[in-house]
Amino acid sequence: VPFDEITRIPPGVDAPTAGDPAAGHALAGTTRYVLALGTVEPRKNLPVLVEAFDQLAEDDPDVRLVIAGPSGWGAEALERAVGTARASDRIHRLGWVSGSQRVDLLAGATAFAYPSVYEGFGFPPLEAMQLGIPVVAGDAGALPEVLGDAALLTDPLDVDSLATALYDLFENTALRDRLVTAGHERVRRYTWDAAATAFT
């Protein structure tokens, strides 16, 4: 198909429900946590996130990794990674969560991690941006196009790069502030009105 005959129409992102950070902290068991959301499956690349978190945990005795979402296929690799992690006692798998719990976890997170090796779009990082949570994501699939410079993008298979990005999100206040501002601006691009008018 000739390129000039293709129209790309991103979906809209629904307006966020106000989350309760305190409820998110209660679910996470801490006020300082990295959150990952989604069904556990290989493309979500969660074993690499566990390895990167292990590095972050060495420098931050209070931080936790919270993984919310049901087990799909390939969850055994994540279980092995958690089992061998030095900070395994600070990795909290919640399984399936309700819609309100999901928003509370997002609202209370210190950082949102989405190191996926493939996404066709990627709603969760945009949902985090709506709530003012800085994002680190994989530089793969549609994520660079969707998130632009409003997220820290890393090679999703490079544990050290992902660990450094997480550390920066926790320790660099200026970077956090820039990403929060850029995230709010970025997510405003994705409305259902814009998707509807793209047909005309």
N, C-alpha and C positions, 0 to 999 in steps of 0.2 A: 504494500500500500504506500503510495507517495506520502512523504512526510507532511506536506501541506494539506493533506486530506485527513489528518489525524487531529482530533481535539482531545486534549487531556483535561479531565474534570475531576479534581480532588473532591472528596466528600466533605461535608460539614462536620464540625465537632459541636455537640450539644452544649448548651450553657451549663456550667458546673453547679452541682448542688454544694452548698456550703458544708464543708466537712468540720469535724470536731477534732482538732489536734490532740486534745487530752485523751479522747477515746482511742485515737490512733496510738498514742504512747502506751496506753493500758494494754492494747492488743500486742504491741511490740515488746513490751516489758522494759522499755527504756525511752528516753527522750532523744537519743542520738542513734539513728539507724539509716541504713541504706535499704531502700525498698525495691523489690522486683515483683512485677505482676504478670500473670499469664499462665496458661496451661503449660505444664512441664513437658517439654519435648526437645529433641536435639537442636532444632534451629534456634531455640531461645538461648543456647550456649551457657547455661547456668553453671556447669562444672567450672568453666573458666572464671566466671564471676566469683565462685567460691574461692578459687585460688587467689584471685586479686584481693578479695576481702581479707584473706588470711594475712596478706602483707599489710594492709591497712590496720588490721587489728593489733599488730605488733606495736604500732605507734600510738594507738588510741585504746586504752583499756575499757572504755565505756561503750564503744560503738558496737552495734549488732547488725547482722544481715537478716532481713525479713523477706521471705519468699512466700507470696500468696498466690494460690491458684491450684487447680486440681492436677493430679498426675495424668499425663497422657501416655504416650509411648516413649520408651527410652529413659524413664525416670530412674532406672537403676544406676545410670552413670552419675546422676546428681547425688544419689544416696551414697555411692562410693566416695565421691568428692567430699561430701560433708563428713563421712566417717573417718577420713584420713586428715581432715583439716586440723591444724593446731588449735584453732579457735572454734572447734565444732560446738562447744557449749554456748557460743554466742550466735549461732545460726539457727533461726527460728522458722520452721516450715509451718504455715498455717493451713495449707490446703485451700479448699474452696471457701470464699468469703462472700457475704451478702453485698448488695450494692452500697448500702450505707457504710458497712465496714470498709469497703474498698476506698470510698471517698475519705473516711476518717484516717485510714493508713496513709493515703496520699498527703492529706493536709498536715499530718504530723511528721512526715519524713524529713530528714536532713538532706537527702539526695535520692534521686530516682535513677536506677540503673537498668538499661535496656540493651545489653550487648549482643543483640540478635545477629545471626549471620545471614538472615533473609527475612524481609518483611515486604509485603505488597503496598502497605501504607504505614501504619503504626499509630494507633490511637492513644495508647497509654502514656507515651512521653508528652503528647500534647495535653492530655488531661492533667499531668503533673505541672506543666507550664501554666495552665489556667489557674492553678492553686498556688503559684509562686514557688514551686520546688525546682531547683536546678537539676539538669538532666545530663547524664553521660550515656552515650549510645554507640552502637557499632557503626562503623563507616562502611555499611554494606546494604545491598538491596535498595529500597526506596528511602531509607532513613536520611541520608545526606540531603536528598532533594526536599523532603518534607520538613526536616528540622533546621536546615541551613546552619547559620552561625549562632543559633539560639541554644545549641547544646554542645557539649564537649564530645567530639567524635573521635573514636579510637579504632585501631585494628582490633576487631572482636576476638581474634585468636592470640593476641599479644598480651599475656598476663601482666607483664611489667607496665605496659602503657595504660592498661585499664586500672591497675592499682594506683599509678601516679595521678590519673584523672580523678579517681575517687578521693585521694588525699587532697588534691587541690580544691575540690568542691567543699571539703570539710574545713580547710585551713585558710583559704584565700578569700577574704571577705569581699574584696573588690571584684574578683572574678564571679563570686556568687551573685553580687548585686547586678553585674552586667548581664549575666545569664537570666536572672529573674526578669529584668526589664525587657531583654530581647525575647524571652519566652512569651511574655504577655503580648508583645507586638506580633510575634510570629503566629500565634494561635488565632489572632483576629483575622487572618487570611482565610481561615477555613470555616466558612459559614454555608448553611444550606441555601441562602439567598444567592450567594456567589455560584454555587453549584448549579442552581436552577437557571440562572441567567447565562451561564456558559453555553447553553444549548442554542441561544439566539444569535 
